[in-house]
């Protein structure tokens, strides 16, 4: 209850302040030598204003039911004219165990935008979903800020390089997404921003595309001046497994500038991935996890198969993510079997998690 009251207080207290928020993103970085401890950093893009300067803290949701008010670390200009700033909020948090977590922040209030009707009623919500494994460590990507700022010219083709930086050289895929928001009485409950329209949907003219490999955003061409919001989903892969998804939101400020007008191509609706709720790994047929019988009464048989020899760790977690059992191999193997006694456990749903050389597979198990 106190968490809900804290969230409601934060949202209500900020609604009267025009903080002119434009976007941003959340990043997770592991703390060296502490397997479950991460530094979480939120970068907020905003118009420079007294309200932005006075925004002293934001509410972090860590993805395990825990929340914390985090003070501002710094604020710097990111455009040459100094009108847009980046505010940094940073904290360190130790997670209860291996798992997939969605860290987020939700703040009132957005600047007025053409892509989001009733902008002030929609909280700006930024998320990053990442995997914590028993042997896997990962820094989520550093999102790009357009080198020329966020300003585009009306009736001119716009190209923005949005390639993220990944310190560990993992593969990255980019997709257009719809922004998300959260409930005013529970800032950690993320929902789709259904009324959002892609920038070229506002006037039903031209094309709006994002290169999935390079992150290059092309708008041919904006025909109406104003501020538009764009959400970019940055998906990170290692060995073919999706290990993080970061939702970055950026503003596009379309203004009248000198230049050669571009012929507007026929209208093509932009496509998105929809709301982001969790990391969804693609199927990897080179590794398999099976747990049986399911439902189980006494002994659960767990089998892990992999084409390439790998060190395997198997965990049993309860519905709250608490580790009840862990056993693995010391040497790389292609097949690993173990029996987990569950006779003394209460009825309910449990999770088998297998870490195969940093690749994570999970299987839900029902205890009768």
C-alpha positions as CSV (number, residue, x, y, z in Angstrom):
1,X,0.0,0.0,0.0
2,X,2.8,2.5,0.8
3,X,4.3,1.9,-2.6
4,X,1.0,2.8,-4.3
5,X,0.6,5.9,-2.1
6,X,4.2,6.9,-3.0
7,X,3.6,6.5,-6.7
8,X,0.3,8.4,-6.5
9,X,1.9,11.2,-4.5
10,X,4.8,11.6,-7.0
11,X,2.4,11.7,-10.1
12,X,0.0,14.2,-8.5
13,X,2.8,16.4,-7.2
14,X,4.3,16.8,-10.7
15,X,1.1,17.2,-12.6
16,X,1.0,20.9,-11.8
17,X,4.5,21.5,-13.1
18,X,5.1,21.9,-16.8
19,X,8.4,20.0,-17.0
20,X,8.3,19.9,-20.8
21,X,9.5,16.3,-21.0
22,X,10.3,15.0,-24.5
23,X,11.6,11.5,-24.1
24,X,14.6,9.5,-22.9
25,X,15.6,5.9,-22.0
26,X,16.7,3.6,-19.2
27,X,20.0,1.7,-19.1
28,X,21.1,-1.2,-16.9
29,X,24.8,-1.8,-16.2
30,X,26.1,-4.6,-13.9
31,X,28.4,-3.7,-11.0
32,X,31.7,-5.5,-11.2
33,X,32.1,-8.4,-8.7
34,X,28.4,-8.3,-7.6
35,X,26.4,-10.7,-9.8
36,X,22.9,-9.4,-8.9
37,X,23.7,-5.7,-8.5
38,X,23.0,-3.2,-11.3
39,X,23.4,0.5,-11.9
40,X,20.2,1.8,-13.4
41,X,20.4,5.1,-15.3
42,X,17.6,7.2,-16.7
43,X,18.3,9.9,-19.3
44,X,15.4,12.4,-19.8
45,X,15.2,14.7,-22.8
46,X,13.4,17.9,-22.0
47,X,13.0,21.6,-23.0
48,X,15.2,23.7,-20.7
49,X,12.9,25.5,-18.3
50,X,12.6,26.3,-14.5
51,X,10.3,23.2,-14.1
52,X,12.9,20.9,-15.7
53,X,15.6,22.3,-13.5
54,X,13.4,21.8,-10.4
55,X,12.7,18.2,-11.3
56,X,14.9,16.9,-8.5
57,X,14.0,13.2,-8.5
58,X,12.1,10.4,-10.3
59,X,10.5,7.2,-9.2
60,X,12.3,4.1,-10.3
61,X,10.4,0.8,-10.6
62,X,13.0,-2.1,-10.5
63,X,10.7,-4.8,-11.9
64,X,10.5,-6.9,-8.8
65,X,7.8,-4.9,-7.0
66,X,10.3,-2.5,-5.4
67,X,10.3,1.3,-6.0
68,X,12.6,4.1,-5.0
69,X,12.8,7.9,-5.5
70,X,16.1,8.6,-7.2
71,X,17.7,12.1,-7.1
72,X,19.0,13.9,-10.2
73,X,22.7,13.4,-10.9
74,X,23.4,16.0,-13.6
75,X,21.8,18.1,-16.3
76,X,23.5,19.1,-19.6
77,X,22.5,20.8,-22.9
78,X,22.3,18.4,-25.8
79,X,21.5,20.9,-28.6
80,X,23.8,23.7,-29.7
81,X,21.3,26.4,-28.8
82,X,20.9,24.9,-25.3
83,X,17.1,24.7,-25.6
84,X,17.0,20.9,-25.0
85,X,18.7,19.3,-22.0
86,X,19.4,15.8,-20.8
87,X,18.8,15.1,-17.1
88,X,20.5,12.0,-15.6
89,X,19.1,10.1,-12.7
90,X,21.1,7.1,-11.4
91,X,20.9,4.5,-8.6
92,X,22.3,1.1,-7.8
93,X,20.0,-1.9,-6.9
94,X,20.6,-5.5,-5.9
95,X,18.1,-8.0,-7.4
96,X,16.8,-11.0,-5.5
97,X,17.9,-13.5,-8.0
98,X,18.3,-14.5,-11.6
99,X,15.4,-13.6,-13.8
100,X,14.0,-11.2,-16.4
101,X,13.2,-7.7,-15.0
102,X,11.6,-4.6,-16.5
103,X,13.0,-1.4,-14.9
104,X,11.0,1.7,-15.6
105,X,10.3,5.3,-14.7
106,X,7.0,7.2,-15.2
107,X,6.8,11.0,-15.0
108,X,4.3,13.8,-15.5
109,X,4.1,15.6,-17.8
110,X,4.9,15.4,-21.4
111,X,5.3,18.4,-23.7
112,X,2.4,18.9,-26.2
113,X,2.8,16.6,-29.2
114,X,0.9,16.0,-32.4
115,X,1.3,12.2,-32.1
116,X,-0.3,11.9,-28.7
117,X,-3.8,13.4,-28.1
118,X,-4.3,14.7,-24.6
119,X,-0.6,14.7,-24.0
120,X,-0.7,16.1,-20.5
121,X,-2.9,13.2,-19.3
122,X,-0.3,10.6,-20.4
123,X,2.7,9.9,-18.2
124,X,6.0,9.6,-19.9
125,X,7.1,6.0,-19.3
126,X,10.5,4.6,-20.2
127,X,11.5,1.0,-19.8
128,X,14.3,-1.5,-20.2
129,X,13.8,-5.2,-19.9
130,X,16.9,-7.3,-19.3
131,X,18.0,-10.8,-18.3
132,X,20.0,-11.6,-15.2
133,X,21.6,-15.1,-15.4
134,X,23.7,-17.0,-13.1
135,X,26.6,-16.7,-15.5
136,X,25.4,-14.0,-17.9
137,X,26.4,-10.4,-17.3
138,X,25.2,-7.7,-19.7
139,X,25.3,-3.9,-20.2
140,X,22.2,-2.8,-22.1
141,X,22.9,-0.5,-25.1
142,X,23.7,3.2,-25.0
143,X,21.0,4.8,-27.1
144,X,22.0,7.4,-29.7
145,X,21.2,11.1,-29.6
146,X,20.9,12.6,-33.1
147,X,24.2,14.4,-33.9
148,X,22.3,17.3,-35.4
149,X,19.7,17.5,-32.7
150,X,16.0,16.8,-33.0
151,X,15.0,19.5,-35.4
152,X,13.7,18.6,-38.9
153,X,12.7,20.8,-41.8
154,X,9.1,20.9,-43.0
155,X,8.7,19.5,-46.6
156,X,12.2,18.1,-46.6
157,X,13.4,14.5,-46.4
158,X,14.8,13.8,-42.9
159,X,17.4,11.2,-42.0
160,X,18.5,10.6,-38.4
161,X,21.3,8.1,-37.5
162,X,20.1,6.3,-34.3
163,X,22.6,3.5,-34.1
164,X,23.1,2.5,-30.4
165,X,26.4,1.6,-28.9
166,X,26.9,-1.8,-27.2
167,X,30.0,-2.1,-25.1
168,X,30.0,-5.9,-25.4
169,X,29.5,-5.9,-29.2
170,X,26.2,-7.8,-29.0
171,X,23.9,-7.7,-32.0
172,X,21.3,-5.0,-32.1
173,X,18.0,-4.8,-33.9
174,X,15.8,-1.7,-34.2
175,X,12.1,-1.5,-34.6
176,X,9.5,1.3,-34.4
177,X,7.3,0.9,-31.4
178,X,4.4,2.7,-29.8
179,X,5.2,4.6,-26.6
180,X,3.9,3.2,-23.3
181,X,2.4,4.9,-20.3
182,X,1.4,3.9,-16.7
183,X,-1.5,4.2,-14.3
184,X,-1.6,7.3,-12.1
185,X,-2.4,5.1,-9.1
186,X,0.4,2.6,-9.8
187,X,3.4,4.0,-11.7
188,X,4.9,0.6,-12.1
189,X,1.9,-0.8,-14.1
190,X,2.8,-0.3,-17.7
191,X,0.1,0.0,-20.4
192,X,-0.1,0.7,-24.1
193,X,-0.5,4.3,-25.3
194,X,-3.3,3.3,-27.6
195,X,-4.1,6.7,-28.9
196,X,-0.6,7.2,-30.3
197,X,-0.2,7.9,-34.0
198,X,3.0,7.6,-36.0
199,X,4.3,10.9,-37.3
200,X,3.2,10.4,-40.9
201,X,-0.1,9.1,-39.7
202,X,-1.0,12.6,-38.4
203,X,-1.4,14.0,-41.9
204,X,-1.7,10.6,-43.8
205,X,1.1,11.7,-46.1
206,X,4.6,10.3,-46.9
207,X,6.5,7.5,-45.4
208,X,8.2,6.9,-42.0
209,X,10.6,4.0,-41.8
210,X,13.4,2.6,-39.5
211,X,16.3,0.4,-40.8
212,X,16.3,-2.6,-38.5
213,X,20.0,-3.2,-38.9
214,X,21.5,0.3,-38.9
215,X,18.9,2.3,-36.8
216,X,18.6,4.9,-39.6
217,X,15.3,6.7,-39.3
218,X,13.9,8.2,-42.6
219,X,10.9,10.5,-42.8
220,X,9.9,11.5,-46.3
221,X,8.7,14.0,-45.6
222,X,7.1,16.0,-42.7
223,X,4.5,18.4,-44.0
224,X,3.2,19.9,-40.8
225,X,5.2,21.9,-38.2
226,X,5.1,20.8,-34.6
227,X,6.5,18.3,-32.1
228,X,6.2,14.6,-32.7
229,X,7.1,11.7,-30.4
230,X,8.9,8.5,-31.7
231,X,9.5,5.3,-29.8
232,X,12.4,3.1,-30.8
233,X,12.7,-0.5,-29.5
234,X,16.4,-1.5,-29.2
235,X,16.6,-5.3,-29.0
236,X,19.9,-6.9,-28.0
237,X,21.0,-10.4,-29.0
238,X,23.8,-12.6,-27.8
239,X,24.3,-16.0,-29.5
240,X,20.9,-15.6,-31.1
241,X,19.2,-15.1,-27.8
242,X,17.3,-11.8,-27.0
243,X,18.8,-10.6,-23.7
244,X,17.4,-7.1,-23.5
245,X,14.9,-4.6,-24.9
246,X,15.2,-0.9,-24.4
247,X,12.4,1.5,-25.3
248,X,13.8,4.9,-26.2
249,X,11.5,7.8,-26.9
250,X,12.8,10.8,-28.8
251,X,11.2,14.1,-30.0
252,X,11.1,15.3,-33.6
253,X,10.7,19.0,-33.8
254,X,9.5,20.0,-37.3
255,X,10.2,23.6,-38.1
256,X,10.3,25.9,-41.2
257,X,13.9,26.1,-42.4
258,X,15.7,27.0,-45.6
259,X,16.1,24.1,-48.0
260,X,14.9,22.4,-51.1
261,X,11.4,20.8,-50.8
262,X,11.1,17.1,-51.3
263,X,8.4,15.4,-53.4
264,X,6.1,13.7,-51.0
265,X,5.7,10.0,-51.8
266,X,2.4,8.1,-51.5
267,X,1.3,7.5,-47.9
268,X,2.4,4.3,-46.3
269,X,1.4,3.4,-42.7
270,X,4.3,2.8,-40.4
271,X,4.5,-0.5,-38.6
272,X,5.4,-1.2,-35.0
273,X,6.0,-4.0,-32.5
274,X,3.2,-2.8,-30.1
275,X,3.6,-2.7,-26.4
276,X,6.7,-4.2,-24.9
277,X,5.9,-6.5,-22.0
278,X,8.9,-8.7,-21.7
279,X,12.0,-10.1,-23.4
280,X,10.7,-12.7,-25.9
281,X,13.6,-14.9,-27.0
282,X,13.4,-16.4,-30.5
283,X,13.3,-20.2,-30.7
284,X,16.8,-21.7,-30.7
285,X,16.7,-25.3,-31.8
286,X,20.3,-25.9,-30.8
287,X,19.3,-26.1,-27.1
288,X,16.3,-27.8,-25.4
289,X,14.9,-27.8,-21.9
290,X,12.3,-30.3,-20.7
291,X,10.8,-30.9,-17.3
292,X,8.4,-33.8,-16.5
293,X,6.0,-34.9,-15.3
294,X,4.1,-31.6,-15.4
295,X,2.0,-31.3,-13.2
296,X,4.3,-33.0,-10.7
297,X,3.6,-34.5,-7.2
298,X,7.0,-35.7,-6.0
299,X,10.1,-35.9,-8.3
300,X,10.7,-33.6,-11.3
301,X,13.0,-34.8,-14.1
302,X,14.9,-32.0,-15.8
303,X,16.8,-32.6,-19.1
304,X,18.9,-30.1,-21.0
305,X,20.2,-30.9,-24.5
306,X,22.6,-28.7,-26.5
307,X,24.4,-29.3,-29.8
308,X,27.6,-27.6,-28.5
309,X,29.1,-28.7,-25.2
310,X,28.3,-26.1,-22.5
311,X,28.4,-25.6,-18.8
312,X,24.8,-25.9,-17.5
313,X,23.1,-24.6,-14.4
314,X,19.5,-25.5,-13.4
315,X,17.5,-23.5,-10.9
316,X,14.1,-24.0,-9.3
317,X,12.3,-20.6,-8.5
318,X,9.1,-20.0,-6.7
319,X,6.4,-17.6,-7.9
320,X,8.2,-14.7,-6.2
321,X,11.5,-15.4,-7.9
322,X,13.1,-16.9,-4.8
323,X,15.7,-19.6,-5.6
324,X,14.8,-23.0,-4.0
325,X,17.3,-25.2,-5.8
326,X,20.4,-24.9,-7.9
327,X,22.6,-27.6,-9.4
328,X,24.8,-27.6,-12.5
329,X,27.8,-29.0,-14.2
330,X,31.5,-28.1,-13.8
331,X,32.5,-29.2,-17.3
332,X,30.9,-28.5,-20.6
333,X,28.3,-31.2,-21.6
334,X,25.8,-31.9,-24.4
335,X,23.3,-33.6,-22.2
336,X,22.5,-32.9,-18.5
337,X,19.9,-34.6,-16.4
338,X,18.9,-34.1,-12.8
339,X,16.0,-34.9,-10.5
340,X,14.5,-32.2,-8.2
341,X,12.4,-33.4,-5.2
342,X,9.3,-31.3,-4.9
343,X,7.2,-33.4,-2.6
344,X,7.6,-31.0,0.4
345,X,6.7,-27.9,-1.6
346,X,3.3,-26.2,-1.5
347,X,0.9,-26.6,-4.5
348,X,1.3,-23.8,-7.1
349,X,3.3,-22.6,-10.1
350,X,7.1,-22.8,-10.1
351,X,9.8,-22.0,-12.7
352,X,12.7,-24.1,-13.9
353,X,15.4,-21.9,-15.3
354,X,18.4,-23.3,-17.2
355,X,21.5,-21.3,-17.9
356,X,23.4,-22.9,-20.8
357,X,26.7,-20.9,-21.3
358,X,24.8,-17.6,-20.8
359,X,21.7,-18.6,-22.8
360,X,18.6,-18.7,-20.7
361,X,15.7,-21.2,-21.1
362,X,12.7,-21.4,-18.7
363,X,9.8,-23.8,-18.2
364,X,6.8,-23.3,-15.9
365,X,6.0,-26.3,-13.7
366,X,2.7,-26.9,-11.7
367,X,3.1,-28.6,-8.3
368,X,-0.1,-30.6,-7.4
